[in-house]
Amino acid sequence: MNRRDAADLAGSAGVGAWTAFAVLTMIVVGGAGAPLWLDGTFLTWSVGHRPDELVALARGVTATGSGVVPYALAALAGALAGRTTWQRLRAAALALGCLATGQALRYATMTRVHRPRPPRSDWAAHATGWAFPSGHTTTAALTAGILLVALALRAPRGGRALQVAVVCWGLSVGLTRVYLGVHWFTDVVAGWLFATAWLGTCLWAAARWLPGTFLTALTPRPAPEPTERGA
């Protein structure tokens, strides 16, 4: 896959995710932030299934979706993606920039939508701010996506177990937000969509306008020419 194909793929994924996110946002706003679809069902189940061990595990997982961990992982992804020191530095800067701007845009969206969280009596963890889209979910999913891109560039035919682990982590952070009662399920879905949309946008821009970045790894290296015997 060359850079142009990568840009087209990332752009298509971004447009699809932005469209789905916009539709979900309009539904939430149109309903004045009230619970939707399976929101109440998931919350009721979560409140009724909270042994101490699972709550402690969920709190530990959810803590990795904010603070230093996502930024450290994004920087690591940049270091993995590049082939040279300069490429690694640029890739790390791009990864961190994508994550930081994504968080800023997510926060701006959250304050505009101002959807209330579930009832505080159902919370099993501390939370602040509005609910939609989920911040922990968006951050973890965006970080997981950045890591997956780095793994795809450095080990396109290997590292399958690591890729699966990254996906599971990105999804599990969002699910813990529902389990701990601090977000509606549709807040989490919105976070996944937002992260996919923003990552697609960043990758499209990088592949189109920054041809000297780590995305040059998408262009296959030419095979060495065979040498003649007896030469």
Residue pairs with C-beta under 8 A, 6 or more apart in sequence:
1 9
1 218
2 218
2 219
3 207
3 208
3 211
3 215
3 216
3 218
3 219
4 207
5 218
6 203
6 207
6 215
6 218
7 203
7 204
7 207
7 208
10 199
10 200
10 201
10 203
10 204
10 207
11 200
11 201
11 204
12 200
13 196
13 200
14 196
14 197
14 198
14 199
14 200
14 201
14 203
14 204
15 200
17 193
17 194
17 196
17 197
17 200
18 197
18 201
20 193
21 133
21 190
21 193
21 194
21 197
24 186
24 189
24 190
24 193
25 109
25 113
25 132
25 190
27 36
28 36
28 113
28 115
28 132
28 186
28 190
29 113
33 113
33 114
33 115
33 116
33 131
33 132
35 43
35 118
35 184
35 186
36 184
36 186
37 185
37 186
38 185
39 184
39 185
39 186
42 178
42 184
42 185
43 118
43 122
43 178
43 181
43 184
43 185
46 122
46 178
46 179
46 180
46 181
47 122
47 181
50 124
50 179
54 179
55 124
55 180
58 124
58 125
58 176
58 179
58 180
59 124
59 125
59 176
59 180
61 169
61 172
61 173
61 176
62 125
62 136
62 173
62 176
62 177
62 180
63 69
64 70
64 140
64 169
64 173
65 135
65 136
65 137
65 139
65 140
65 173
65 174
65 176
65 177
66 135
66 136
66 139
70 99
70 139
70 140
70 142
70 143
71 96
71 99
73 143
73 146
73 147
74 92
74 95
74 96
74 98
74 99
74 143
74 146
74 147
75 92
75 95
75 96
76 147
76 150
77 91
77 92
77 95
77 143
77 146
77 147
77 149
77 150
78 88
78 89
78 90
78 91
78 92
78 93
78 94
78 95
78 96
78 150
78 214
79 88
79 91
79 92
80 150
80 151
80 153
80 154
81 87
81 88
81 91
81 95
81 149
81 150
81 153
81 154
81 214
81 217
82 88
82 89
82 90
82 91
82 92
82 214
82 217
83 214
83 217
87 213
87 214
87 216
88 214
90 212
90 213
90 214
91 150
91 213
91 214
94 202
94 206
94 210
94 213
94 214
95 146
95 150
98 142
98 146
98 198
98 199
98 202
99 139
99 142
99 143
99 146
101 198
102 138
102 139
102 142
102 194
102 195
102 198
102 199
102 202
103 135
103 138
103 139
105 194
105 198
106 133
106 135
106 138
106 139
106 191
106 194
107 135
109 132
109 133
109 194
110 129
110 130
110 131
110 132
110 133
110 135
111 130
113 130
113 132
114 130
115 130
115 131
115 132
115 184
115 187
116 130
116 131
117 123
117 127
117 130
117 131
117 182
117 183
117 184
118 131
118 181
118 182
118 183
118 184
122 181
123 180
123 181
123 182
124 179
124 180
124 181
124 182
125 180
125 181
125 182
127 182
127 183
129 135
131 183
131 184
131 187
132 184
132 186
132 187
132 190
133 187
133 188
133 190
133 191
133 193
133 194
134 174
134 177
134 183
134 187
134 188
134 190
134 191
135 191
136 173
136 174
136 176
136 177
136 191
137 173
137 174
137 177
137 183
137 187
137 188
137 191
137 192
137 195
138 191
138 192
138 194
138 195
139 173
139 195
140 169
140 170
140 173
140 174
141 170
141 171
141 173
141 174
141 191
141 192
141 195
141 196
142 195
142 198
142 199
143 170
144 166
144 167
144 169
144 170
144 171
145 170
145 195
145 196
145 199
146 199
147 166
148 163
148 166
148 167
149 199
149 203
151 159
151 162
151 163
151 166
152 163
153 214
153 215
153 217
153 218
154 217
171 192
174 188
174 191
174 192
175 188
177 183
177 187
177 188
178 184
178 185
178 188
203 215
206 213
206 215
207 215
207 218
